Amino acid sequence: MSSELVIKNLMKHYAAGAKPAVNDVTITIEAGNILALLGPSGCGKTTTLRSVAGLDHPTGGTISIGGRIVADPANGLFVPPQHRNLGMVFQSYAVWPHMTVRENVEYPLKNKKLSRKEIHLKAAQALELVGLEEYADRPVVALSGGQMQRVALARSLSYRPSLLLLDEPLSNLDAKLRIRLRDDLRKIIKDAGVTALYVTHDQAEAVVIGDRIGVMKDGQLLQHDAPAALYNHPRDLFVANFTGAATVLNVQLRKTEDSTLGAFIDGCDTQLMTLPLEVAAQPGPAQIAIRPENVRLHELTASPPHDQHPARINSRQYLGTQTLYSLSFHGQTIDIVELGTVPRFSEGQEVLIEFPLECLTVFTTH
């Protein structure tokens, strides 16, 4: 039975007076949902997971699983990992090489005081869930890396944990296998009906697998949101850049004659756009972030529309199913990705670019 995970004001110091590895993190994962915790190395995401698992002792805050508090350092409460009913999948496959696939999955069930028939049934159900029922009697070392990770997943799901914790489970696989298993992993977890905390540094994994994504930096949770909201409405410039909004324009925000707020290219009087009324910003320096695939390219015309602006293509990189353009725009460099197997523009060509208002985010710098 899946359980809600509630983390409140979690703190973790490894040494007195040192910078906290986890700093006042609050997260709730509803029962049956998957949270992908995303961030660069050293941001605190694995320490958060280890605190939930009971492998690290928090120094502040509380953690509860299914309404039961398992960590509350202020009141001296700490439930050991083996009593939290958790499943864990790590980077390494952590399978027992001298056992068969079935024996690996059955092993944790032997401590549950179940009959041999129940153990065999639960293991068979777990193997069916991960698509390995036909491999049950094979030596586990005869499997591929991806199959061994499925064995580790089946073993973690066999005893129906309240919460599944996954720490970079695909990082040791080659690129093609990682993509294939990534696409299957969400379905497996959802079919199991288990609540999951999934730690990764890979943005694509986070988007494919998570119902919600939390982005961490320097021990803090910067944003916790649905994937579409996180990608299209980042609350922080770091979140925008980390999730791929590589195009960042330096602008000046000014009041226009009709009392709207205009974004002007930094260092000149070219008005880039009129900001929507819902953008709560004040006049002054700002940055506008937009994902490269959301910027639109057009052929140069003599009388372009007011929302299209001339730019020059500096370089072009053909990637088969898409083309990456690097453009010069009023002294700033803009990267644009255009889908399609046939590149439309050449290096040195003058083009028009358009920034859809619904796809940009404004960050004030004052």
Secondary structure by P-SEA (a helix, b strand, c coil): cbbbbbbcbbbbbccccccccccbbbbbbcccbbbbbccccccaaaaaaaaaacccccccccccccccccccccccccccccccbbbbbcccccccccccaaaaaacccccccccaaaaaaaaaaaaaaaccccccccccccccaaaaaaaaaaaaacccccbbbbccccccccaaaaaaaaaaaaaaaaaabbbbbbbcccaaaaaacccbbbbbccccccccccaaaaacccccaaaaaaacccbbbbbbbbbccccbbbbccccccccccccccccccccccbbbbbccccbbbbcccccccccbbbbbbccccccccbbbbbbbcccbbbbbbbbcccccccccccbbbbbccccbbbbbcc
